[in-house]
């Protein structure tokens, strides 16, 4: 039970900021690398300004200021850092446990690409649409994990 608690704690710290989970796990070089990458992408994509403008309802301005070429890197760094911290702390031992993280990163990246032209139930924008895309990413990842685990355990 203690390992599971440590894995969840590392995951949550990594959600707060990529690299924090690695630092908590004692993987300082990896943690500093993730922090560096997060800050680099954050600065060049103007992500903090996008967050600020989006929370204040200025969606057009957020869309104009965002550098999507940089912003598309963010989901992969973010979800990989979460997975790495979780796994490094003893989580993710079951087969295909990485799939919800991978598909979330993929769906959020696609959400960034379509954020200027698409919305879901009236919600769009360069911040909110990608965040909504986490839900189908997790669901697809869980379904694939379930199906592959079922097939894997049946064949073993």
Residue frames as a rotation matrix with the C-alpha (Angstrom) as fourth column:
UNK 1
0.562 0.827 0.000 0.00
0.827 -0.562 0.000 0.00
0.000 0.000 -1.000 0.00
UNK 2
0.349 -0.505 -0.789 2.88
0.247 -0.763 0.598 2.38
-0.904 -0.404 -0.141 0.73
UNK 3
-0.705 -0.633 0.319 4.28
0.442 -0.040 0.896 2.06
-0.555 0.773 0.308 -2.81
UNK 4
-0.137 0.758 0.638 0.86
0.955 -0.070 0.288 2.85
0.263 0.649 -0.714 -4.27
UNK 5
0.728 0.384 -0.569 0.59
0.581 -0.785 0.214 5.96
-0.364 -0.486 -0.794 -2.09
UNK 6
-0.118 -0.880 -0.459 4.07
0.171 -0.474 0.864 7.07
-0.978 0.023 0.207 -3.19
UNK 7
-0.684 -0.091 0.724 3.14
0.709 0.152 0.689 6.51
-0.173 0.984 -0.039 -6.85
UNK 8
0.354 0.889 0.289 -0.03
0.903 -0.406 0.141 8.60
0.243 0.211 -0.947 -6.52
UNK 9
0.600 -0.204 -0.774 1.87
0.355 -0.799 0.485 11.33
-0.717 -0.566 -0.407 -4.66
UNK 10
-0.512 -0.859 -0.017 4.50
0.297 -0.195 0.935 11.45
-0.806 0.474 0.355 -7.40
UNK 11
-0.407 0.471 0.783 1.80
0.901 0.068 0.428 11.54
0.148 0.880 -0.452 -10.07
UNK 12
0.647 0.741 -0.182 -0.01
0.762 -0.634 0.128 14.42
-0.021 -0.222 -0.975 -8.37
UNK 13
0.264 -0.639 -0.723 3.20
0.177 -0.705 0.687 16.44
-0.948 -0.309 -0.073 -7.94
UNK 14
-0.735 -0.535 0.416 3.97
0.463 0.052 0.885 15.85
-0.495 0.843 0.209 -11.60
UNK 15
0.109 0.844 0.525 0.49
0.969 -0.207 0.132 17.11
0.220 0.495 -0.841 -12.50
UNK 16
0.680 0.108 -0.725 1.29
0.446 -0.846 0.293 20.27
-0.581 -0.523 -0.624 -10.54
UNK 17
0.593 -0.552 -0.587 4.48
-0.753 -0.638 -0.161 20.80
-0.285 0.537 -0.794 -12.54
UNK 18
0.923 -0.280 -0.264 6.38
0.092 0.826 -0.556 18.37
0.373 0.489 0.788 -14.74
UNK 19
-0.046 -0.999 0.020 9.61
-0.080 -0.017 -0.997 17.38
0.996 -0.048 -0.079 -13.00
UNK 20
-0.064 0.064 0.996 8.34
-0.948 -0.316 -0.041 17.68
0.312 -0.947 0.081 -9.42
UNK 21
0.888 0.432 0.158 7.40
-0.459 0.855 0.243 13.99
-0.030 -0.288 0.957 -9.31
UNK 22
0.584 -0.752 -0.305 10.88
0.296 0.547 -0.783 13.01
0.756 0.367 0.542 -10.47
UNK 23
-0.282 -0.676 0.680 12.49
-0.448 -0.534 -0.717 15.26
0.848 -0.508 -0.153 -7.86
UNK 24
0.346 0.503 0.792 10.26
-0.938 0.158 0.310 13.70
0.031 -0.850 0.526 -5.19
UNK 25
0.997 0.047 -0.067 11.44
-0.052 0.995 -0.082 10.26
0.063 0.086 0.994 -6.39
UNK 26
0.463 -0.886 -0.002 15.08
-0.032 -0.019 0.999 11.33
-0.886 -0.463 -0.037 -6.06
UNK 27
0.145 -0.357 0.923 15.64
0.954 0.296 -0.035 11.47
-0.261 0.886 0.384 -9.83
UNK 28
0.214 -0.052 -0.976 17.06
0.314 -0.942 0.119 14.98
-0.925 -0.331 -0.185 -9.73
UNK 29
-0.793 -0.566 -0.226 18.64
-0.042 -0.319 0.947 15.17
-0.608 0.760 0.230 -13.20
UNK 30
-0.665 0.632 0.398 15.48
0.708 0.365 0.604 13.87
0.237 0.683 -0.690 -14.85
UNK 31
0.240 0.796 -0.556 13.36
0.913 -0.380 -0.149 16.22
-0.330 -0.472 -0.818 -12.75
UNK 32
-0.111 -0.371 -0.922 15.46
0.060 -0.929 0.366 19.26
-0.992 -0.015 0.125 -13.64
UNK 33
-0.960 -0.220 0.176 15.33
0.165 0.068 0.984 18.25
-0.228 0.973 -0.029 -17.31
UNK 34
-0.263 0.941 0.213 11.52
0.938 0.197 0.287 18.05
0.228 0.275 -0.934 -17.23
UNK 35
0.334 0.339 -0.880 11.34
0.625 -0.778 -0.062 21.40
-0.705 -0.529 -0.472 -15.41
UNK 36
-0.558 -0.637 -0.532 13.65
-0.032 -0.624 0.781 22.94
-0.829 0.453 0.328 -18.00
UNK 37
-0.890 0.249 0.383 11.60
0.444 0.277 0.852 21.55
0.106 0.928 -0.357 -20.90
UNK 38
0.079 0.976 -0.204 8.34
0.995 -0.089 -0.042 22.71
-0.059 -0.200 -0.978 -19.30
UNK 39
0.200 -0.060 -0.978 9.67
0.307 -0.944 0.121 26.25
-0.930 -0.324 -0.171 -18.80
UNK 40
-0.812 -0.572 -0.117 11.17
0.031 -0.243 0.970 26.34
-0.583 0.783 0.215 -22.31
UNK 41
-0.658 0.639 0.399 7.93
0.686 0.290 0.668 25.27
0.311 0.712 -0.629 -24.00
UNK 42
0.222 0.757 -0.614 5.90
0.916 -0.377 -0.134 27.48
-0.333 -0.533 -0.778 -21.67
UNK 43
-0.162 -0.368 -0.916 7.93
0.123 -0.928 0.351 30.57
-0.979 -0.056 0.196 -22.59
UNK 44
-0.928 -0.335 -0.162 8.07
-0.108 -0.172 0.979 29.98
-0.356 0.926 0.123 -26.34
UNK 45
-0.585 0.786 0.200 4.40
0.722 0.392 0.570 28.95
0.369 0.478 -0.797 -26.64
UNK 46
-0.754 0.273 0.597 3.27
-0.394 -0.916 -0.079 31.89
0.526 -0.295 0.798 -24.44
UNK 47
-0.386 0.627 -0.677 1.29
0.468 0.765 0.442 29.34
0.795 -0.146 -0.589 -22.43
UNK 48
-0.620 0.160 -0.768 0.97
0.731 -0.236 -0.640 31.42
-0.283 -0.959 0.029 -19.25
UNK 49
-0.841 0.336 -0.424 -0.52
-0.400 -0.914 0.069 34.31
-0.364 0.228 0.903 -21.24
UNK 50
-0.611 0.630 -0.480 -2.85
-0.259 0.413 0.873 31.85
0.748 0.658 -0.089 -22.99
UNK 51
-0.462 0.418 -0.782 -4.01
0.804 0.570 -0.170 30.52
0.375 -0.707 -0.599 -19.61
UNK 52
-0.749 0.125 -0.651 -4.54
0.349 -0.760 -0.548 34.04
-0.564 -0.637 0.526 -18.25
UNK 53
-0.799 0.432 -0.417 -6.45
-0.599 -0.630 0.495 35.25
-0.049 0.645 0.762 -21.32
UNK 54
-0.572 0.590 -0.570 -8.55
0.023 0.707 0.707 32.08
0.820 0.391 -0.418 -21.52
UNK 55
-0.518 0.362 -0.775 -9.60
0.853 0.289 -0.435 32.27
0.067 -0.886 -0.458 -17.88
UNK 56
-0.604 0.271 -0.750 -10.64
0.111 -0.903 -0.415 35.87
-0.789 -0.334 0.515 -18.50
UNK 57
0.319 0.878 0.357 -12.75
0.439 0.197 -0.877 34.97
-0.840 0.436 -0.323 -21.54
UNK 58
0.379 -0.268 -0.886 -10.44
-0.696 -0.714 -0.081 36.58
-0.610 0.647 -0.457 -24.09
UNK 59
0.447 -0.113 0.887 -10.35
0.243 0.970 0.002 33.52
-0.861 0.214 0.461 -26.37
UNK 60
0.936 -0.098 0.338 -9.54
0.318 -0.180 -0.931 35.34
0.152 0.979 -0.137 -29.62
UNK 61
0.603 -0.752 0.267 -6.57
-0.759 -0.644 -0.096 37.10
0.244 -0.145 -0.959 -28.03
UNK 62
0.274 -0.476 0.836 -5.38
-0.513 0.663 0.545 33.80
-0.814 -0.578 -0.062 -26.52
UNK 63
0.714 0.056 0.698 -5.59
0.471 0.699 -0.538 32.17
-0.518 0.713 0.473 -29.95
UNK 64
0.913 -0.341 0.223 -3.59
-0.025 -0.593 -0.805 34.99
0.407 0.729 -0.550 -31.52
UNK 65
0.452 -0.767 0.455 -0.83
-0.890 -0.421 0.175 34.98
0.057 -0.484 -0.873 -28.90
UNK 66
0.574 -0.191 0.796 -0.35
-0.245 0.888 0.390 31.19
-0.781 -0.419 0.462 -28.71
UNK 67
-0.157 -0.649 -0.744 2.51
-0.987 0.115 0.108 29.68
0.015 0.752 -0.659 -30.67
UNK 68
0.740 0.621 0.259 1.00
-0.628 0.776 -0.064 26.31
-0.241 -0.116 0.964 -31.53
UNK 69
0.475 -0.652 -0.590 4.23
-0.273 0.528 -0.804 24.97
0.836 0.543 0.073 -32.98
UNK 70
-0.660 -0.699 0.275 5.67
-0.445 0.068 -0.893 25.12
0.606 -0.711 -0.356 -29.46
UNK 71
-0.190 0.676 0.712 2.42
-0.971 -0.023 -0.237 24.42
-0.144 -0.737 0.661 -27.65
UNK 72
0.651 0.461 -0.603 2.04
-0.601 0.798 -0.040 21.02
0.463 0.388 0.797 -29.35
UNK 73
-0.305 -0.819 -0.486 5.13
-0.136 0.543 -0.829 19.81
0.943 -0.186 -0.277 -27.44
UNK 74
-0.467 0.054 0.883 3.54
-0.831 -0.369 -0.417 20.55
0.303 -0.928 0.217 -24.07
UNK 75
0.601 0.769 0.217 1.10
-0.796 0.551 0.252 17.59
0.074 -0.324 0.943 -23.83
UNK 76
0.626 -0.411 -0.663 3.80
0.055 0.872 -0.487 15.04
0.778 0.268 0.568 -24.62
UNK 77
-0.520 -0.826 0.218 6.21
-0.135 -0.173 -0.976 16.47
0.843 -0.537 -0.022 -22.04
UNK 78
-0.282 0.500 0.819 3.41
-0.929 -0.355 -0.103 16.84
0.239 -0.790 0.565 -19.49
UNK 79
0.742 0.669 0.045 1.92
-0.663 0.721 0.200 13.36
0.102 -0.178 0.979 -19.79
UNK 80
0.404 -0.669 -0.623 5.27
0.134 0.717 -0.684 11.62
0.905 0.193 0.380 -20.16
UNK 81
-0.591 -0.607 0.532 6.53
-0.405 -0.348 -0.846 13.34
0.698 -0.715 -0.040 -17.00
UNK 82
0.134 0.720 0.681 3.40
-0.991 0.085 0.105 12.18
0.018 -0.689 0.724 -15.17
UNK 83
0.871 0.199 -0.450 3.82
-0.273 0.957 -0.104 8.60
0.409 0.213 0.887 -16.40
UNK 84
0.041 -0.961 -0.274 7.53
0.057 0.276 -0.959 8.55
0.997 0.024 0.067 -15.61
UNK 85
-0.539 -0.202 0.818 7.03
-0.725 -0.383 -0.572 9.84
0.429 -0.901 0.060 -12.06
UNK 86
0.451 0.819 0.355 4.17
-0.892 0.424 0.156 7.39
-0.022 -0.387 0.922 -11.45
UNK 87
0.814 -0.171 -0.555 6.10
-0.073 0.918 -0.390 4.40
0.576 0.358 0.735 -12.82
UNK 88
-0.171 -0.983 0.071 9.34
-0.116 -0.051 -0.992 5.37
0.978 -0.178 -0.105 -11.09
UNK 89
-0.443 0.073 0.894 7.55
-0.873 -0.262 -0.411 5.47
0.204 -0.962 0.180 -7.73
UNK 90
-0.915 -0.009 0.404 6.23
-0.154 0.933 -0.327 1.92
-0.374 -0.361 -0.855 -8.16
UNK 91
0.088 0.995 -0.056 2.97
-0.391 -0.017 -0.920 2.48
-0.916 0.103 0.387 -10.05
UNK 92
0.399 0.189 -0.897 1.98
-0.905 -0.078 -0.418 1.17
-0.150 0.979 0.140 -13.44
UNK 93
-0.543 -0.645 0.537 2.98
-0.587 0.749 0.306 -2.44
-0.600 -0.149 -0.786 -12.86
UNK 94
0.212 0.692 0.690 0.04
0.173 0.668 -0.724 -3.87
-0.962 0.272 0.022 -14.78
UNK 95
-0.553 -0.426 0.716 0.47
0.736 0.154 0.660 -4.44
-0.391 0.891 0.228 -18.52
UNK 96
-0.328 0.349 0.878 -0.43
0.759 -0.456 0.465 -1.51
0.563 0.819 -0.115 -20.77
UNK 97
0.223 0.395 -0.891 -0.79
0.902 -0.431 0.034 0.92
-0.371 -0.811 -0.453 -17.83
UNK 98
-0.662 -0.592 -0.459 0.85
0.356 -0.788 0.502 3.60
-0.659 0.169 0.733 -19.94
UNK 99
-0.570 0.400 0.718 -1.94
0.798 0.061 0.600 3.71
0.196 0.915 -0.354 -22.53
UNK 100
0.559 0.806 -0.194 -4.20
0.828 -0.556 0.074 6.30
-0.048 -0.201 -0.978 -20.81
UNK 101
0.227 -0.568 -0.791 -1.20
0.209 -0.765 0.609 8.64
-0.951 -0.304 -0.054 -20.54
UNK 102
-0.758 -0.564 0.327 -0.14
0.386 0.015 0.922 8.11
-0.525 0.826 0.206 -24.17
UNK 103
-0.313 0.711 0.630 -3.61
0.900 0.009 0.436 8.60
0.304 0.703 -0.643 -25.60
UNK 104
0.611 0.448 -0.652 -4.23
0.656 -0.748 0.102 11.65
-0.442 -0.490 -0.751 -23.41
UNK 105
-0.240 -0.789 -0.565 -1.05
0.115 -0.601 0.791 13.23
-0.964 0.125 0.235 -24.79
UNK 106
-0.820 -0.056 0.570 -2.12
0.554 0.176 0.814 12.35
-0.145 0.983 -0.113 -28.33
UNK 107
0.092 0.964 0.248 -5.68
0.972 -0.140 0.187 13.65
0.215 0.224 -0.950 -27.98
UNK 108
0.517 0.045 -0.855 -4.58
0.462 -0.855 0.235 16.88
-0.721 -0.516 -0.463 -26.28
UNK 109
-0.597 -0.778 -0.195 -2.04
0.169 -0.360 0.918 17.50
-0.784 0.515 0.346 -29.05
UNK 110
-0.621 0.481 0.619 -4.78
0.747 0.124 0.653 17.01
0.237 0.868 -0.436 -31.65
UNK 111
0.432 0.805 -0.408 -6.96
0.892 -0.449 0.058 19.34
-0.137 -0.388 -0.911 -29.57
UNK 112
-0.045 -0.540 -0.840 -4.27
0.221 -0.826 0.519 22.02
-0.974 -0.162 0.157 -29.81
UNK 113
-0.886 -0.360 0.293 -4.15
0.330 -0.044 0.943 21.61
-0.326 0.932 0.158 -33.59
UNK 114
-0.419 0.816 0.400 -7.93
0.727 0.037 0.686 21.96
0.544 0.578 -0.608 -33.99
UNK 115
-0.320 0.309 -0.896 -8.47
0.840 -0.344 -0.419 24.57
-0.438 -0.886 -0.150 -31.28
UNK 116
-0.825 -0.044 -0.563 -8.84
-0.112 -0.964 0.240 27.45
-0.553 0.261 0.791 -33.73
UNK 117
-0.734 0.501 -0.459 -11.55
-0.570 -0.086 0.817 25.81
0.370 0.861 0.349 -35.80
UNK 118
-0.225 0.617 -0.754 -13.47
0.199 0.787 0.585 23.45
0.954 -0.018 -0.300 -33.53
UNK 119
-0.593 0.059 0.803 -15.40
-0.777 -0.302 -0.552 23.43
0.209 -0.952 0.225 -30.29
UNK 120
-0.680 0.391 -0.621 -17.20
0.390 0.909 0.145 20.81
0.621 -0.143 -0.771 -28.23
UNK 121
0.136 0.855 -0.500 -20.60
0.973 -0.019 0.232 21.83
0.188 -0.518 -0.835 -26.85
UNK 122
0.848 0.231 0.477 -19.69
0.254 -0.967 0.018 25.46
0.465 0.106 -0.879 -27.41
UNK 123
0.748 -0.662 -0.050 -16.35
-0.158 -0.251 0.955 25.13
-0.644 -0.707 -0.292 -25.61
UNK 124
0.768 -0.556 0.318 -13.25
0.532 0.276 -0.800 25.77
0.357 0.784 0.508 -27.65
UNK 125
0.821 -0.520 0.235 -10.16
-0.558 -0.818 0.139 27.88
0.120 -0.246 -0.962 -27.62
UNK 126
0.199 -0.884 -0.422 -6.50
-0.415 0.314 -0.854 27.07
0.888 0.345 -0.304 -27.42
UNK 127
-0.712 -0.416 0.565 -6.76
-0.677 0.195 -0.710 26.14
0.185 -0.888 -0.420 -23.71
UNK 128
-0.154 0.758 0.634 -10.20
-0.803 0.277 -0.528 24.66
-0.576 -0.590 0.566 -23.13
UNK 129
0.683 0.419 -0.598 -10.57
-0.708 0.581 -0.402 22.39
0.179 0.698 0.694 -26.18
UNK 130
-0.160 -0.785 -0.599 -7.26
-0.411 0.604 -0.683 20.58
0.898 0.137 -0.419 -25.53
UNK 131
-0.774 -0.094 0.626 -8.19
-0.632 0.172 -0.755 20.20
-0.037 -0.981 -0.192 -21.86
UNK 132
0.276 0.939 0.204 -11.52
-0.850 0.338 -0.404 18.65
-0.448 -0.062 0.892 -22.85
UNK 133
0.452 -0.159 -0.878 -9.61
-0.664 0.597 -0.450 16.24
0.595 0.787 0.165 -25.09
UNK 134
-0.648 -0.647 0.402 -8.05
-0.744 0.422 -0.518 14.66
0.165 -0.635 -0.755 -21.99
UNK 135
-0.031 0.742 0.670 -11.35
-0.735 0.437 -0.518 12.87
-0.677 -0.509 0.532 -21.33
UNK 136
0.884 0.358 -0.302 -11.54
-0.467 0.632 -0.619 10.92
-0.031 0.688 0.725 -24.61
UNK 137
0.065 -0.944 -0.325 -7.79
-0.689 0.193 -0.698 10.29
0.722 0.269 -0.638 -24.39
UNK 138
-0.608 -0.236 0.758 -8.13
-0.770 0.407 -0.491 8.64
-0.193 -0.882 -0.429 -20.98
UNK 139
0.340 0.846 0.410 -11.21
-0.639 0.528 -0.559 6.70
-0.690 -0.072 0.720 -22.07
UNK 140
0.763 -0.132 -0.633 -9.60
-0.527 0.442 -0.726 5.37
0.376 0.887 0.267 -25.25
UNK 141
-0.305 -0.952 0.026 -6.46
-0.735 0.218 -0.642 4.51
0.605 -0.215 -0.766 -23.26
UNK 142
-0.411 0.220 0.885 -8.48
-0.763 0.449 -0.466 2.63
-0.500 -0.866 -0.016 -20.62
UNK 143
0.695 0.719 0.013 -10.51
-0.569 0.561 -0.601 0.73
-0.439 0.411 0.799 -23.22
UNK 144
0.516 -0.579 -0.631 -7.39
-0.529 0.364 -0.767 -0.30
0.674 0.729 -0.119 -25.14
UNK 145
-0.527 -0.694 0.490 -5.67
-0.806 0.226 -0.547 -1.22
0.268 -0.683 -0.679 -21.88
UNK 146
0.007 0.645 0.764 -8.64
-0.719 0.534 -0.445 -3.37
-0.695 -0.546 0.468 -20.92
UNK 147
0.871 0.389 -0.300 -8.88
-0.478 0.533 -0.698 -5.07
-0.112 0.751 0.651 -24.33
UNK 148
0.236 -0.867 -0.439 -5.15
-0.573 0.241 -0.784 -5.71
0.785 0.436 -0.440 -24.65
UNK 149
-0.533 -0.389 0.751 -4.88
-0.845 0.277 -0.457 -6.93
-0.030 -0.879 -0.476 -21.06
UNK 150
0.390 0.768 0.508 -7.81
-0.646 0.621 -0.444 -9.27
-0.657 -0.155 0.738 -21.64
UNK 151
0.873 -0.106 -0.476 -6.20
-0.369 0.495 -0.787 -10.62
0.319 0.863 0.393 -24.81
UNK 152
-0.080 -0.996 0.045 -2.75
-0.714 0.026 -0.700 -10.78
0.696 -0.089 -0.713 -23.19
UNK 153
-0.428 -0.064 0.901 -3.93
-0.840 0.395 -0.371 -12.69
-0.332 -0.917 -0.223 -20.10
UNK 154
0.672 0.715 0.193 -6.02
-0.561 0.662 -0.497 -15.08
-0.483 0.226 0.846 -22.21
UNK 155
0.754 -0.422 -0.503 -3.02
-0.345 0.398 -0.850 -16.02
0.559 0.815 0.155 -24.36
UNK 156
-0.208 -0.902 0.379 -0.65
-0.848 -0.027 -0.530 -16.53
0.488 -0.432 -0.758 -21.42
